[in-house]
């Protein structure tokens, strides 16, 4: 067999294109998936950093589902805490998203916008009645016209104050700061006494801080961000004044939430907006700080803030009926309550918060914290708009830092952040 | 008639198998299939095509689209490049990366040569010093970053020593000041790179004829003059090579700045570099792969210009 001359040149090119083509492809399929078929077959269920402490619970959950639905297999995968978004990104880009995914609203929003998640408002609208309305609404995205995940667990938390630090820096712990104004006033006092050795505030405000301060974050239709009004300028100006008085170090302008927690544990920060598992963490990793810590209600000018974790179903799942059945099973009242009793979180299933576990005080610090947090959950809202992407989070922090440093006007910095966040909204 | 004696090749006798003739098939047949060399090249070509040429072409194509991680995007022409022009973060990143080249490369070319000249010898102490200088090269960049973060933190060793000496009244913001953070990252880059380039210089020093030093010594040149007039010209080609290598590395700096700033690009993103910007724009669920591609293309062009400029400058210097 022989090739004619042009083939000598064509073959390598074809080979190159064929090899190169291996990487081409993907893109979202906009076709709508409807739930049909039997609850059978294998599905994958992905959680985020839960295997370490709750393996028994999840193995039991999977077994219970499989026993209740013969012919089903649930493959549970747990991802480590670091790089979860990157793992989701890689799976989404490769078209290999697990059938049931543990997800936050902002990641759900991005995946839903790409047509990768099942729209529950179309496929399972009755499910809404099984959950707290605000939890269900956290995954309802008006700009996309659907609801894209079953609410799972909620978390909120009070304020933690390091009383030893407050005392050292001349701030009375009786009463503890209960409002933003009192907090910033105490921060100024600490700055005068302790300089940069210890500060009241350990991090710049995040988007949820604006919400708790009373700033409207988005318009009703979810088509425009609005966190650049006079109230927002007032909040950032508080931080700017605090920084200029020495009540925040330059390093704190660069801190993420983990950095703030570390600084609190190291006794460099007086106030930590915590969660329901902060006390347990402090007792385990910073016992000396835990001994001096005082707990007070979350500081807010409006309703308390809370966070939500949900279970979304891959719209392209091969066994979508099984995936939906499992997501509902994992998030039903009974299973959410069981999980809440093992982890310091709160259920989003309707009526679950009425369980005596969340209403009866057994006299321990943990129970007191649980009851206070459960009460806060019943009032709290998810301030973080799902459409506010992690890139917008970073950009907002950068702009606020420039404003606090005095390198940018506060209003201009917020305008920039709003413009950036608006640009990332889905195009009509 | 008598038979004419014929000299016969012993290999053509029954003692050795006859050679296969070209073009007739058989195991020993060679050179008649034009694609045989390509077969040998396929593994290397496949790697080049899959991991270099295709990603490069794909990046070029992406840079002209509004693609995101989850959507292929549409052709937008030069929109991404226009957006870059107005993007403050891009300007900051480009400034920082170019500044890195300007500050780090001269040190990377000169300092390892001095070290190599000092550590060039066969004594045990020099061997120990060479090993010590090379140690940072084999250390993980994460470990290096953690060491320097702990050293330069506001409550780190450096600030504590300066405070103890009474030099400072407040901690120096090595890891949060606009320029100090960049300077700290440059120090880390230089610290980790010195040993590597020193080893390259040591190899080059071994090629300089010792007679040149003897001649210089006879002419009355001391160690410094010998270094300047024998060693430096003797390693000129190596210096040029190190200049190119370190320019590429410096412009693509990522790890040092990433670790020292906790992955944020510094306070207000003021210390972000081009590669960090590409990472921030091109990864994650909200990745804008089209825009990240445009930044990569600009980076490629700038790096190409930088290297072309260096080569031109060196050739011009060499022709004099």
Interface residues (C-beta under 8 A of the other chain):
Chain A: X3 X8 X11 X12 X15 X16 X19 X20 X22 X23 X24 X26 X27 X28 X85 X86 X88 X89 X92 X93 X107 X110 X111 X113 X114 X116 X195 X196 X249 X250 X251 X253 X254 X255 X256 X259 X389 X390 X391 X394 X397 X398 X399 X401 X402 X405 X407 X424
Chain B: X34 X35 X38 X42 X45 X46 X49 X50 X53 X54 X55 X57 X58 X69 X70 X71 X72 X153 X154 X170 X171 X173 X175 X176 X177 X261 X262 X264 X265 X266 X267 X268 X269 X270 X280 X281 X283 X284 X285 X286 X287
